[in-house]
Amino acid sequence: PASALRPASDADSRRLDLLLALLVLLAAAAVVAPALPGEFYWDEANVFANGGVARLGTGLWAHLVEPRFGLERYRPLYTWSLALNHAAGGMEPYGYHLVNSLLHALTALLFFPVAARLLGSRPAGFLAALLFAVHAVHVEAVAYVAQRSGPLAGPCVLAAFWLWLRNSRPAYVGALAAYEV
């Protein structure tokens, strides 16, 4: 039919992007779903309980300025995310695994427009994001809660890179802010 020969409208293009993004999210969710009912691994429960996540009485400001969890590294976003997890569900592993799974899905979602832009093709960007979403290399970072710094870094770095690709001064400021998180 003649309608098949006309170029796609902006609305059609946005709908296709949303559909492809939804497929990437579903793939990421399907792959990490088995980790949700899992327990803490190795020494996670001990480290979290004795390293500060259970001591929220000092408030989130203390988590910003003091190293926690037995680590001598300064990671305020990591620390806050674990502290908020504890505030929401205590030491129940499901919530921690859920947050890591959602961070993985968000990273896969952000991977799609960055890959499409770099590869110059929506289908290639979709395939790259889909491969990222289901790749086995992400299992440890999603299932092992103590590795949350990886799932937290992914969205920040990809957001920074996507903003940098936009090639404007306000985007550069946003990219720097996202990268520094």
N, C-alpha and C positions, 0 to 999 in steps of 0.2 A: 504494500500500500504506500501511497504518497507520504503518509504521516511518518513512516519509518525512515524516509530520506531526509527529513528536516533535522537540523542540528538540535541537540538537547538544550532545553532552556536552563536558566540558572536554577530554577526550582527543581527541575528533574535532576540536575547535577548535585544539588544539596541532598535530595532524597537518596540518591545513589551513595553519596558519601556517608549518610546516616546509616543506611543499610549495611554497607561494608564495615563501618565502625561497630555496629551492633554484632556483626558476625565475629569480629576480632574479640570483642568483649565476651561473647558466649564461648568462644574457643578457650580463652584464658580462664574463664570460670570453670569450664568442664575439666580442664587439665589439673587445676589446683583443688578442686572440690574434695578429693580423697584426703587431703591434709587437714581439713576442717575438724573432724572429730578426733584428731590425734592428740597425744599428750605432749607435755614438755619433753624435750630430748636432753640427754646427758645431764648437765648440771644447771640447766636453765632455771628451774624452779628455785633452786638454792641461791643462785646468783641474784635473781630478781628479789627474792624475799629478804636476803641478807645484804644486798647491795644498794638498797634505797628505794626501789619501786614501791615497797609497802609503806614507806615513811612519807606520806603526802602531807602530813601536818605542817611541814615547813613551807608548803605552798609551791606553786610553779616557778616563782622567782628563784628559789634556791636551786631548782633543777637547771635553770639557765646559767647560773654562775658557778655551780659546783659540779665536778665530775661525779658520776654515780655508777652503780652496778659493778663495783670493783674494778672499773676501768679508769685509767689515769689519762683518758682522752677527753677532750672537750667536744661533746656532741649534743648540743641543746635540743635539736629537733628529735633526735633519737630518744633522748631522755624524756622529753615531754610526751612523745607518742606512747612510750611504755607506761609513764605515770598516768596518762589519761586512760589507757587500757585498764590499768589497775583500778582507777577510780570508777570505771564503768562496770567492771566485772570481777574485781578481786584477782585471785590467782587461778581463775578458771581458764584453761588453755584455749577454749573455743574462740573467745573474743580476740585473743592475740593472733591466732591463725587467720581469723576472718579479716582483720586489718591488713596482715601481710598479703592475703589473697586479693583484697581490694586494691592495694598498692600495685601489685603485679598487673592486675587488669587495667588500672589507670596508665601504667607505663606502656603497656601494649597499645592502648588507645592513642596515646600521644606519639607512639612510634609511627603510626600510620601516616599522619600528614607530613612528618619530617621525612620519612622514607619516600613518600610520593614526590615531595619537592626535590629531594636530592637525586632520585632516580628519573625524574621527569615524566612519571607515568603513574596514574592512579592504580591500575592493576598491579604494577610492580610494587608499589608502596603497600598495597593490600597484602600481597603475597609475603613481602618482607615482614610486615606486622604480624601476620598469621603465623609465620615461622617463629618469630620472636615469642609470641603468646604461648605456643605449645612446645617450645624447645626444652628438653630435659635439664639443661644446665641451670634452669631457674628453680628447680625443686628444692635445693638446700636453702636458698634465700627465702623461699616462701614457707617451707615447713619448719625450719629451725628459726624460732622467733628471735634468738640472740643475734641473728644476721639481719635484723631489720634495717640496718643502715644501707644495705644494698637496695631493697625495695623502696626505701625513702629517697635515695639518691636518684633513682631512675626518672621519676616524674620531674624532679627539679632540673636535672641536666637536660632532659628532652625539652622541657618548657623553655629553658634558657636558649637552647640551640634553635628552637622554632622561632623564638622572638628575634634572635640574631639574624636568621634567614629573612626576616621581614624587612631588614635594611632601612631602618629609620632611627633617628636619635632616641625617641621615647622607647622604642623597642629595645635599643641597646641598654638603656637603664633598667628596663624590666628583665632583660637577659642577665645582666650582672646581678640583680637582686635574686633571681631564681637560682643562679649558679652558686651564689654565696650561701644559700640556705643549706 
